[in-house]
Amino acid sequence: MEEAKKTNNYIKGASVLAATVAITKVIGAIYKIPLYNLLGDEGTAHFQVIYVIYNLLLTISTAGIPVALSRLISESLATKRYNQADRYYRMGFVTFILVGIAGMLVMLVLAQDLANMMGDYEVAFGVRCLAPAVLFACCVSVFRGYSQGHGNMMPTAISQIMEVSCKLVFGLTIAWILVKSGYGSATVAAGAIVGVTIGLGLAIPVLYLYIRNMKKKRLPVGERTDVPDPRLDTVKRILSIGIPIMIGSSILNIITLIDTKLVLYRLQTGAGFSYLDAKVLYGVYSKALTLFNLPNAFITPIAVSVVPFISAALATKDLRGARDVMESSMKLTNLFSLPCAVGLMVLAFPIFNVLYPSSDKSGPDLMLMLGFASFFVCSYLITNAILQASGYEKLALFTLPIGGVIKVVVNWFLVGTPDINIMGAPIGTIACYFFITIINIVFIVTKVPGRPRFMVTFLRPLVCSVAMGAAAWAVYGLSRRLIP
């Protein structure tokens, strides 16, 4: 009975975030599809480069915050250390505000150097526009971690909806005005990004009031009898979990940053394209990445929700409860990621050409290969979350660098081959995440107590997805013949 309750609570949290993702993806599509068509392939490349720089510094500043606080607070609540849970929240807030200030200053002061390093000197202004967003994101991440530790996913949902809504309202409006005013694509891309900063800034007071209301409903003071650890020990504990997660996530972002520069560089020096043609090809690849990122956006809520519940179960030695949550999360992941991957592969041509009709002809082929890669990205996300919840977050420091090196090496040779060129980029992505997923599974099988049964969670979704893909392929082929 208790195990079923834990699983239901975890599914409830995941459902809230999954519904949020559905809402944000609809809003995001309304934002990105017209924006990318407004920017064109070259402007889209500028937009993507700015985001790669921002995501790296954002990951360094915030990646470990929600997971560390979520795990530590859930463990404290499970063992009835309520005062310690509050101390984790307060010390985490102070610590990561300082981290956010440092990240913001780096983007402000070194914007041109970062742009030059990426091989796109025109995006420095856009980098500066996003600098305050790093500080705002640190504040928001602390609120998210505290609420997730309580099993409450609403603050995370609220902040995500606010961010994407402001991107749509402010970002798209500013981009349209700049285009009508005759500004270049790099300036338009910078204007479109301003909405991110506005959205995160507005989310801070909203989440602060929400968390304050949560704390009013906590246990009476008389029931809080535990003595919290010293403040310095509390900070050390947060950082001991948060830093390995941050480093692991940063490694992939660093690899992505290197990969962005590498793809543009190898398209010119290896494949023989001009600077303008290379930016166009990378812009088309960026459009395909938008659809590629759709499945893993729905798996991230499952990965976020699973951490506090597995951590709490393991803290109380409830191995059966931990296994039930692990297996449930993996079933949900496979039930969503496998059909998405098959659908993107089978229907790559009509989907891409309906959304981006004026793009380079390589777009559908890029999306087909990225659709295959999306399954391994989703598998990486959920297996990595299980390892983090089980106390093995440091293992990512082994798998992620090797996966990143594989991606860089594959892209160096394939993107630089004239006959393959931009098509080499998704092949590198497949190789990277396939390796990381397999190694994560090996670690779970050998190290995690109460490990899940992988074949039980995988076979049925696979069979159903293959049948679905065959039906979609047949219906689409028949429709093309019958409908002019």
PATIGU-483071 format. One record per residue (C-alpha): x, y, z. Coordinates in nm, 2 decimals, always signed. Example, Ala and Ser with C-alpha at 12.3 -4.5 7.8 and 13.67 -1.06 7.14 Angstrom:
2
[[+1.23 -0.45 +0.78]]
[[+1.37 -0.11 +0.71]]
//
This chain:
484
[[+0.00 +0.00 +0.00]]
[[+0.28 +0.24 +0.10]]
[[+0.47 +0.16 -0.22]]
[[+0.16 +0.23 -0.44]]
[[+0.12 +0.56 -0.26]]
[[+0.48 +0.67 -0.33]]
[[+0.44 +0.57 -0.70]]
[[+0.12 +0.76 -0.73]]
[[+0.27 +1.07 -0.57]]
[[+0.56 +1.05 -0.80]]
[[+0.33 +1.01 -1.11]]
[[+0.12 +1.30 -0.99]]
[[+0.43 +1.52 -0.98]]
[[+0.54 +1.40 -1.32]]
[[+0.20 +1.46 -1.46]]
[[+0.20 +1.82 -1.34]]
[[+0.53 +1.88 -1.51]]
[[+0.43 +1.68 -1.82]]
[[+0.12 +1.89 -1.86]]
[[+0.34 +2.20 -1.82]]
[[+0.57 +2.08 -2.09]]
[[+0.28 +2.03 -2.32]]
[[+0.16 +2.39 -2.26]]
[[+0.51 +2.53 -2.29]]
[[+0.58 +2.34 -2.61]]
[[+0.27 +2.47 -2.77]]
[[+0.36 +2.82 -2.67]]
[[+0.72 +2.75 -2.77]]
[[+0.61 +2.64 -3.12]]
[[+0.40 +2.95 -3.16]]
[[+0.72 +3.14 -3.07]]
[[+0.99 +2.95 -3.25]]
[[+0.83 +2.85 -3.58]]
[[+0.74 +3.21 -3.69]]
[[+1.06 +3.34 -3.53]]
[[+1.28 +3.09 -3.73]]
[[+1.09 +3.18 -4.05]]
[[+1.14 +3.55 -3.96]]
[[+1.51 +3.51 -3.89]]
[[+1.59 +3.28 -4.19]]
[[+1.86 +3.01 -4.18]]
[[+2.14 +3.26 -4.11]]
[[+1.95 +3.44 -3.82]]
[[+1.86 +3.10 -3.68]]
[[+2.23 +3.01 -3.66]]
[[+2.29 +3.34 -3.46]]
[[+2.00 +3.26 -3.23]]
[[+2.14 +2.91 -3.17]]
[[+2.49 +3.02 -3.10]]
[[+2.37 +3.27 -2.84]]
[[+2.17 +3.00 -2.67]]
[[+2.47 +2.76 -2.66]]
[[+2.68 +3.02 -2.48]]
[[+2.39 +3.10 -2.24]]
[[+2.32 +2.73 -2.17]]
[[+2.68 +2.66 -2.08]]
[[+2.70 +2.94 -1.82]]
[[+2.34 +2.86 -1.70]]
[[+2.44 +2.50 -1.65]]
[[+2.75 +2.59 -1.46]]
[[+2.55 +2.82 -1.24]]
[[+2.23 +2.62 -1.18]]
[[+2.25 +2.26 -1.30]]
[[+2.31 +2.10 -0.96]]
[[+2.08 +2.32 -0.75]]
[[+1.74 +2.17 -0.79]]
[[+1.86 +1.81 -0.78]]
[[+2.09 +1.86 -0.47]]
[[+1.82 +2.05 -0.28]]
[[+1.54 +1.81 -0.39]]
[[+1.74 +1.51 -0.28]]
[[+1.86 +1.65 +0.05]]
[[+1.53 +1.80 +0.15]]
[[+1.34 +1.48 +0.07]]
[[+1.58 +1.28 +0.27]]
[[+1.55 +1.52 +0.56]]
[[+1.17 +1.51 +0.55]]
[[+1.17 +1.12 +0.53]]
[[+1.38 +1.10 +0.84]]
[[+1.18 +1.38 +1.02]]
[[+1.46 +1.64 +1.02]]
[[+1.24 +1.93 +0.94]]
[[+1.46 +2.20 +1.07]]
[[+1.75 +2.06 +0.86]]
[[+1.53 +2.08 +0.55]]
[[+1.47 +2.45 +0.61]]
[[+1.85 +2.51 +0.66]]
[[+1.92 +2.34 +0.33]]
[[+1.68 +2.59 +0.17]]
[[+1.83 +2.90 +0.33]]
[[+2.19 +2.82 +0.28]]
[[+2.13 +2.70 -0.07]]
[[+1.97 +3.04 -0.15]]
[[+2.27 +3.24 -0.02]]
[[+2.52 +3.02 -0.19]]
[[+2.37 +3.02 -0.54]]
[[+2.29 +3.39 -0.54]]
[[+2.66 +3.45 -0.53]]
[[+2.71 +3.19 -0.81]]
[[+2.45 +3.36 -1.02]]
[[+2.62 +3.70 -0.98]]
[[+2.95 +3.55 -1.10]]
[[+2.78 +3.39 -1.41]]
[[+2.61 +3.72 -1.50]]
[[+2.93 +3.92 -1.48]]
[[+3.11 +3.66 -1.70]]
[[+2.84 +3.71 -1.97]]
[[+2.85 +4.09 -1.95]]
[[+3.23 +4.14 -1.94]]
[[+3.34 +3.86 -2.18]]
[[+3.05 +3.87 -2.43]]
[[+3.26 +3.96 -2.73]]
[[+3.53 +3.71 -2.63]]
[[+3.27 +3.44 -2.61]]
[[+3.12 +3.53 -2.94]]
[[+3.46 +3.53 -3.11]]
[[+3.54 +3.20 -2.95]]
[[+3.23 +3.05 -3.11]]
[[+3.33 +3.19 -3.45]]
[[+3.02 +3.42 -3.47]]
[[+3.14 +3.77 -3.37]]
[[+2.80 +3.92 -3.43]]
[[+2.62 +3.77 -3.13]]
[[+2.80 +3.96 -2.85]]
[[+2.50 +4.19 -2.80]]
[[+2.26 +3.89 -2.77]]
[[+2.49 +3.74 -2.50]]
[[+2.47 +4.06 -2.29]]
[[+2.10 +4.06 -2.32]]
[[+2.08 +3.72 -2.16]]
[[+2.34 +3.79 -1.88]]
[[+2.08 +3.88 -1.61]]
[[+1.89 +3.57 -1.69]]
[[+2.17 +3.36 -1.53]]
[[+2.12 +3.54 -1.19]]
[[+1.75 +3.51 -1.22]]
[[+1.77 +3.14 -1.30]]
[[+1.97 +3.07 -0.99]]
[[+1.70 +3.22 -0.77]]
[[+1.43 +3.03 -0.95]]
[[+1.63 +2.70 -0.93]]
[[+1.65 +2.73 -0.55]]
[[+1.27 +2.77 -0.53]]
[[+1.23 +2.48 -0.76]]
[[+1.46 +2.25 -0.55]]
[[+1.29 +2.33 -0.23]]
[[+0.94 +2.26 -0.36]]
[[+1.05 +1.95 -0.55]]
[[+1.20 +1.81 -0.22]]
[[+0.85 +1.83 -0.08]]
[[+0.71 +1.65 -0.38]]
[[+0.55 +1.97 -0.51]]
[[+0.61 +2.05 -0.87]]
[[+0.39 +2.35 -0.91]]
[[+0.66 +2.62 -0.87]]
[[+0.86 +2.45 -1.14]]
[[+0.55 +2.45 -1.36]]
[[+0.47 +2.81 -1.29]]
[[+0.82 +2.93 -1.37]]
[[+0.84 +2.74 -1.69]]
[[+0.51 +2.87 -1.82]]
[[+0.60 +3.23 -1.72]]
[[+0.94 +3.20 -1.90]]
[[+0.80 +3.07 -2.23]]
[[+0.50 +3.30 -2.23]]
[[+0.73 +3.61 -2.19]]
[[+0.95 +3.47 -2.47]]
[[+0.64 +3.47 -2.69]]
[[+0.49 +3.80 -2.59]]
[[+0.80 +4.01 -2.55]]
[[+1.06 +3.82 -2.76]]
[[+0.86 +3.77 -3.08]]
[[+0.72 +4.13 -3.06]]
[[+1.07 +4.28 -3.02]]
[[+1.20 +4.06 -3.30]]
[[+0.92 +4.17 -3.54]]
[[+0.98 +4.54 -3.46]]
[[+1.35 +4.50 -3.52]]
[[+1.29 +4.33 -3.86]]
[[+1.05 +4.60 -3.97]]
[[+1.30 +4.86 -3.86]]
[[+1.57 +4.71 -4.09]]
[[+1.81 +4.57 -3.83]]
[[+2.04 +4.27 -3.91]]
[[+1.97 +3.91 -3.82]]
[[+2.21 +3.91 -3.53]]
[[+2.03 +4.21 -3.37]]
[[+1.69 +4.05 -3.43]]
[[+1.81 +3.73 -3.27]]
[[+1.93 +3.93 -2.96]]
[[+1.59 +4.10 -2.94]]
[[+1.40 +3.77 -2.95]]
[[+1.61 +3.64 -2.66]]
[[+1.52 +3.94 -2.43]]
[[+1.19 +3.76 -2.34]]
[[+1.39 +3.49 -2.15]]
[[+1.54 +3.75 -1.92]]
[[+1.20 +3.92 -1.86]]
[[+1.02 +3.59 -1.79]]
[[+1.27 +3.47 -1.53]]
[[+1.28 +3.81 -1.36]]
[[+0.90 +3.81 -1.33]]
[[+0.90 +3.45 -1.20]]
[[+1.11 +3.54 -0.89]]
[[+0.85 +3.74 -0.69]]
[[+0.57 +3.49 -0.79]]
[[+0.77 +3.19 -0.67]]
[[+0.88 +3.37 -0.35]]
[[+0.52 +3.43 -0.25]]
[[+0.43 +3.07 -0.34]]
[[+0.71 +2.92 -0.13]]
[[+0.63 +3.16 +0.16]]
[[+0.27 +3.03 +0.15]]
[[+0.41 +2.67 +0.15]]
[[+0.61 +2.73 +0.46]]
[[+0.31 +2.87 +0.65]]
[[+0.15 +2.53 +0.62]]
[[+0.45 +2.34 +0.76]]
[[+0.44 +2.14 +1.09]]
[[+0.40 +2.34 +1.42]]
[[+0.73 +2.45 +1.59]]
[[+0.67 +2.20 +1.87]]
[[+0.70 +1.91 +1.63]]
[[+1.03 +2.03 +1.49]]
[[+1.27 +1.89 +1.75]]
[[+1.57 +1.81 +1.54]]
[[+1.89 +2.01 +1.57]]
[[+2.01 +2.12 +1.22]]
[[+2.37 +2.07 +1.11]]
[[+2.61 +2.36 +1.13]]
[[+2.57 +2.61 +0.84]]
[[+2.91 +2.53 +0.69]]
[[+2.85 +2.16 +0.70]]
[[+2.51 +2.22 +0.53]]
[[+2.67 +2.42 +0.25]]
[[+2.94 +2.15 +0.20]]
[[+2.67 +1.89 +0.18]]
[[+2.48 +2.08 -0.09]]
[[+2.80 +2.15 -0.29]]
[[+2.92 +1.79 -0.26]]
[[+2.61 +1.68 -0.45]]
[[+2.55 +1.99 -0.66]]
[[+2.91 +2.03 -0.80]]
[[+2.94 +1.68 -0.95]]
[[+2.60 +1.72 -1.12]]
[[+2.70 +2.07 -1.24]]
[[+3.03 +1.94 -1.37]]
[[+2.86 +1.65 -1.55]]
[[+2.60 +1.87 -1.71]]
[[+2.86 +2.13 -1.79]]
[[+3.07 +1.88 -1.97]]
[[+2.79 +1.81 -2.22]]
[[+2.73 +2.18 -2.26]]
[[+3.10 +2.24 -2.32]]
[[+3.10 +1.97 -2.57]]
[[+2.79 +2.12 -2.74]]
[[+2.97 +2.46 -2.74]]
[[+3.28 +2.31 -2.89]]
[[+3.06 +2.11 -3.13]]
[[+2.88 +2.42 -3.25]]
[[+3.21 +2.59 -3.33]]
[[+3.35 +2.26 -3.47]]
[[+3.06 +2.21 -3.71]]
[[+3.08 +2.56 -3.85]]
[[+3.46 +2.53 -3.87]]
[[+3.46 +2.18 -4.04]]
[[+3.19 +2.28 -4.29]]
[[+3.43 +2.55 -4.41]]
[[+3.77 +2.39 -4.37]]
[[+3.68 +2.03 -4.44]]
[[+3.37 +2.02 -4.65]]
[[+3.46 +2.34 -4.85]]
[[+3.16 +2.56 -4.78]]
[[+3.17 +2.94 -4.75]]
[[+3.11 +3.11 -4.42]]
[[+2.75 +3.21 -4.53]]
[[+2.67 +2.86 -4.66]]
[[+2.80 +2.70 -4.34]]
[[+2.58 +2.92 -4.13]]
[[+2.28 +2.83 -4.35]]
[[+2.35 +2.46 -4.30]]
[[+2.39 +2.50 -3.93]]
[[+2.07 +2.70 -3.92]]
[[+1.88 +2.41 -4.08]]
[[+2.04 +2.17 -3.83]]
[[+1.92 +2.40 -3.55]]
[[+1.56 +2.38 -3.68]]
[[+1.58 +2.00 -3.68]]
[[+1.72 +2.02 -3.32]]
[[+1.40 +2.20 -3.21]]
[[+1.19 +1.89 -3.30]]
[[+1.46 +1.66 -3.17]]
[[+1.44 +1.82 -2.83]]
[[+1.06 +1.77 -2.81]]
[[+1.06 +1.41 -2.67]]
[[+1.33 +1.47 -2.41]]
[[+1.14 +1.78 -2.29]]
[[+0.86 +1.54 -2.18]]
[[+1.10 +1.30 -2.01]]
[[+1.27 +1.57 -1.81]]
[[+0.96 +1.60 -1.58]]
[[+0.98 +1.23 -1.51]]
[[+1.35 +1.26 -1.43]]
[[+1.29 +1.56 -1.21]]
[[+1.00 +1.39 -1.02]]
[[+1.18 +1.06 -0.97]]
[[+1.47 +1.20 -0.76]]
[[+1.30 +1.30 -0.43]]
[[+1.09 +0.98 -0.42]]
[[+1.37 +0.74 -0.48]]
[[+1.60 +0.93 -0.24]]
[[+1.33 +0.92 +0.03]]
[[+1.27 +0.54 -0.02]]
[[+1.64 +0.46 -0.01]]
[[+1.69 +0.68 +0.30]]
[[+1.43 +0.47 +0.49]]
[[+1.57 +0.14 +0.34]]
[[+1.25 +0.08 +0.14]]
[[+1.41 -0.10 -0.15]]
[[+1.08 -0.24 -0.29]]
[[+0.94 +0.11 -0.30]]
[[+1.25 +0.25 -0.47]]
[[+1.23 -0.03 -0.74]]
[[+0.86 +0.04 -0.81]]
[[+0.93 +0.41 -0.87]]
[[+1.24 +0.33 -1.09]]
[[+1.04 +0.08 -1.30]]
[[+0.74 +0.31 -1.33]]
[[+0.96 +0.60 -1.45]]
[[+1.13 +0.38 -1.71]]
[[+0.80 +0.25 -1.84]]
[[+0.67 +0.60 -1.88]]
[[+0.99 +0.70 -2.05]]
[[+0.98 +0.42 -2.30]]
[[+0.61 +0.46 -2.36]]
[[+0.67 +0.81 -2.47]]
[[+1.02 +0.82 -2.62]]
[[+0.99 +0.51 -2.84]]
[[+0.68 +0.63 -3.03]]
[[+0.82 +0.98 -3.06]]
[[+1.15 +0.85 -3.21]]
[[+0.97 +0.63 -3.46]]
[[+0.73 +0.90 -3.55]]
[[+1.00 +1.16 -3.62]]
[[+1.19 +0.90 -3.83]]
[[+0.90 +0.78 -4.04]]
[[+0.73 +1.12 -4.09]]
[[+1.05 +1.33 -4.10]]
[[+0.98 +1.46 -4.46]]
[[+0.62 +1.59 -4.42]]
[[+0.67 +1.73 -4.07]]
[[+0.98 +1.93 -4.14]]
[[+0.86 +2.07 -4.48]]
[[+0.53 +2.17 -4.33]]
[[+0.70 +2.36 -4.04]]
[[+0.99 +2.50 -4.24]]
[[+0.89 +2.51 -4.61]]
[[+1.17 +2.74 -4.73]]
[[+1.46 +2.57 -4.56]]
[[+1.75 +2.38 -4.72]]
[[+1.66 +2.03 -4.85]]
[[+1.88 +1.85 -4.60]]
[[+1.63 +1.93 -4.32]]
[[+1.41 +1.62 -4.33]]
[[+1.72 +1.38 -4.34]]
[[+1.86 +1.56 -4.04]]
[[+1.54 +1.52 -3.85]]
[[+1.52 +1.15 -3.94]]
[[+1.85 +1.08 -3.78]]
[[+1.79 +1.31 -3.49]]
[[+1.46 +1.12 -3.43]]
[[+1.66 +0.80 -3.38]]
[[+1.90 +0.98 -3.15]]
[[+1.61 +1.12 -2.94]]
[[+1.54 +0.78 -2.78]]
[[+1.89 +0.75 -2.64]]
[[+1.88 +1.11 -2.51]]
[[+1.55 +1.02 -2.32]]
[[+1.71 +0.70 -2.19]]
[[+2.01 +0.89 -2.07]]
[[+1.79 +1.14 -1.88]]
[[+1.60 +0.88 -1.69]]
[[+1.90 +0.65 -1.61]]
[[+2.10 +0.95 -1.50]]
[[+1.82 +1.07 -1.27]]
[[+1.81 +0.72 -1.11]]
[[+2.18 +0.73 -1.05]]
[[+2.16 +1.08 -0.90]]
[[+1.87 +0.98 -0.67]]
[[+2.07 +0.68 -0.56]]
[[+2.38 +0.88 -0.46]]
[[+2.59 +0.80 -0.76]]
[[+2.59 +1.14 -0.92]]
[[+2.97 +1.13 -0.95]]
[[+2.95 +0.85 -1.21]]
[[+2.85 +1.10 -1.47]]
[[+3.20 +1.25 -1.44]]
[[+3.32 +0.93 -1.61]]
[[+3.05 +0.87 -1.87]]
[[+2.98 +1.22 -2.00]]
[[+3.34 +1.32 -2.09]]
[[+3.38 +1.00 -2.29]]
[[+3.05 +1.04 -2.47]]
[[+3.14 +1.40 -2.55]]
[[+3.48 +1.30 -2.69]]
[[+3.31 +1.04 -2.91]]
[[+3.07 +1.31 -3.04]]
[[+3.35 +1.56 -3.12]]
[[+3.57 +1.29 -3.29]]
[[+3.28 +1.16 -3.50]]
[[+3.18 +1.52 -3.60]]
[[+3.53 +1.62 -3.69]]
[[+3.57 +1.35 -3.95]]
[[+3.22 +1.32 -4.08]]
[[+3.12 +1.69 -4.10]]
[[+3.45 +1.76 -4.27]]
[[+3.37 +1.51 -4.54]]
[[+3.22 +1.69 -4.84]]
[[+2.97 +1.42 -4.93]]
[[+2.84 +1.40 -4.57]]
[[+2.89 +1.75 -4.43]]
[[+2.61 +1.86 -4.20]]
[[+2.47 +1.50 -4.19]]
[[+2.77 +1.40 -3.97]]
[[+2.64 +1.61 -3.68]]
[[+2.34 +1.39 -3.59]]
[[+2.55 +1.08 -3.63]]
[[+2.79 +1.22 -3.36]]
[[+2.48 +1.28 -3.14]]
[[+2.37 +0.92 -3.18]]
[[+2.71 +0.78 -3.10]]
[[+2.74 +1.00 -2.79]]
[[+2.42 +0.92 -2.62]]
[[+2.41 +0.56 -2.71]]
[[+2.74 +0.51 -2.53]]
[[+2.63 +0.71 -2.22]]
[[+2.30 +0.52 -2.20]]
[[+2.46 +0.18 -2.21]]
[[+2.72 +0.27 -1.94]]
[[+2.45 +0.42 -1.72]]
[[+2.25 +0.10 -1.74]]
[[+2.56 -0.11 -1.65]]
[[+2.61 +0.12 -1.34]]
[[+2.25 +0.08 -1.23]]
[[+2.26 -0.30 -1.27]]
[[+2.58 -0.33 -1.07]]
[[+2.55 -0.06 -0.81]]
[[+2.19 +0.06 -0.74]]
[[+2.00 -0.13 -0.47]]
[[+1.65 -0.24 -0.57]]
[[+1.74 -0.19 -0.94]]
[[+1.46 -0.20 -1.20]]
[[+1.40 -0.48 -1.45]]
[[+1.50 -0.32 -1.78]]
[[+1.35 -0.57 -2.02]]
[[+1.01 -0.55 -1.85]]
[[+1.00 -0.18 -1.91]]
[[+1.13 -0.19 -2.27]]
[[+0.99 -0.48 -2.48]]
[[+0.62 -0.40 -2.50]]
[[+0.67 -0.03 -2.58]]
[[+0.92 -0.13 -2.85]]
[[+0.68 -0.38 -3.02]]
[[+0.39 -0.13 -3.02]]
[[+0.61 +0.15 -3.15]]
[[+0.73 -0.06 -3.44]]
[[+0.37 -0.14 -3.53]]
[[+0.28 +0.22 -3.51]]
[[+0.57 +0.33 -3.73]]
[[+0.47 +0.07 -3.99]]
[[+0.11 +0.19 -3.99]]
[[+0.21 +0.56 -4.02]]
[[+0.45 +0.48 -4.30]]
[[+0.18 +0.29 -4.49]]
[[-0.09 +0.55 -4.44]]
[[+0.14 +0.84 -4.54]]
[[+0.25 +0.66 -4.85]]
[[-0.11 +0.57 -4.95]]
[[-0.22 +0.93 -4.88]]
[[+0.05 +1.07 -5.11]]
[[-0.08 +0.85 -5.39]]
[[-0.45 +0.93 -5.34]]
[[-0.44 +1.30 -5.25]]
[[-0.28 +1.53 -5.51]]
//
